[in-house]
Amino acid sequence: MTDAIKKTEDRALLKQTLILWMATMLGIRLLHELSRFPVFRDYVMLGTALLLIYAPVWILWRRKERIDFFESSWGQLARSIGWFLLVSAVIFPLLEIANRYYQDWFLHRRYLGGNFKGLANAALFQLLLVALPEEFFFRGYMQYQFDRIWPKKWRLLGVRVGWSLVITSLIFAFSHSLIHRQWWHFSIFFPALVFGWLREKTNAITASILFHALSNVYSFWVMANYKY
């Protein structure tokens, strides 16, 4: 394949990936606008999850490409879970220490603790309706497509990565503001780097799904256990 042909194919793949992303985000935004009506309100998150899953499934089916975002063996699955546990064991204790000071010094909120009400339901919700579909779309589909366009030029903590990691993380953070604008959405870029790194490390999305869900459940727990 000549460089000219490769560049033409890369541009076409980039265009197709970005168009699918934008169309999916517009669809999700429409669902959230419809949530103003009671008849749609209870189905917004389910509809969002289905869009995030079936949009890439549809385009990959049209291209006759395999959907191989998940582990292909029990050994690979065990390895993914191991990396999820290891990364979580490193990050979350440090995050909790930093959060204690942040809550105290900047927000002037104190830790109450002991409030686990709704945590199990939140965990199931975050795993099935948030983390799984978002990782399927962004790390399973988008990051892989970008990997095909931009080579992995760098090593990050022993893993080869490229511009796909950075760009997917930026798009992921920006996508949240396309649905509901919040000033802190820029910070989503940083955990997204961890999600993407786990995807590259394990060559699957199970570890990133689990870490994503745990991150959101941790946020839920913080909101329930720190008060003014």
C-alpha positions, 0 to 999 in steps of 0.5 A: 500500500502506497503512502498516498493510498494509506493517507486517503484511507486514513482520512476516510476512516477518521471522517467516518469515525467522527461522523458516527460520534457526532451523530450518536451525541446528537441522538443522545442529546435528543433523548435528554431533551425528550426527558422533559416529558414524563413518558420518556424520562425513565428511558433516557439512560437505557436509550443512551446505552443502546445508542452507544452500543448499537451505533458502532455495532451497526457501522462495523457490521456494514464494514464486515469487521469483527467486534473484538472489544472483549477478551477471547480467553479466560486467561486474558480475562483474568489478566484484565481483572488483575490489572483493574485490581492493581491500578485501582489499588494504586489510584484510589487510596491516593485519590481518597487522601487527596479528596479528604484535603480537597473537601476540607480546604476548598469545599469546607465539607467534613467527612461523615462516613458510614452512609452506604445507602443506595451504593449497590444500586448505584454500582449496578447502574454505573456498570451496566448503563454507564461504564459498559456502553461508554467504554464500548463506544469510546475505548472499544470503537473510537480508540481502536479506529484512531489506533489504525490512523495514528501509530503508537509512538510512545511508551507510557508505563510500559505500554505503547500508546499514540495520539489515539489515547489523548484524542479519545480522552479529549473527545470523551470529556467534551462529549459530556458537555455536549449532553449537559454542560458543567464547568468540571467536565474538563477533569474527565480527561484525566480518568479517561487517560486511565481507561484508555491506558487499560484498554491498550494494556489489556487489548480489551475493555473489561478492565476499563469498564470495571475501573470506569464503574468504580470511579463513578461509584466512588464519586457517588460515595463521596457525595453521600459521605461528605457534608457541609 
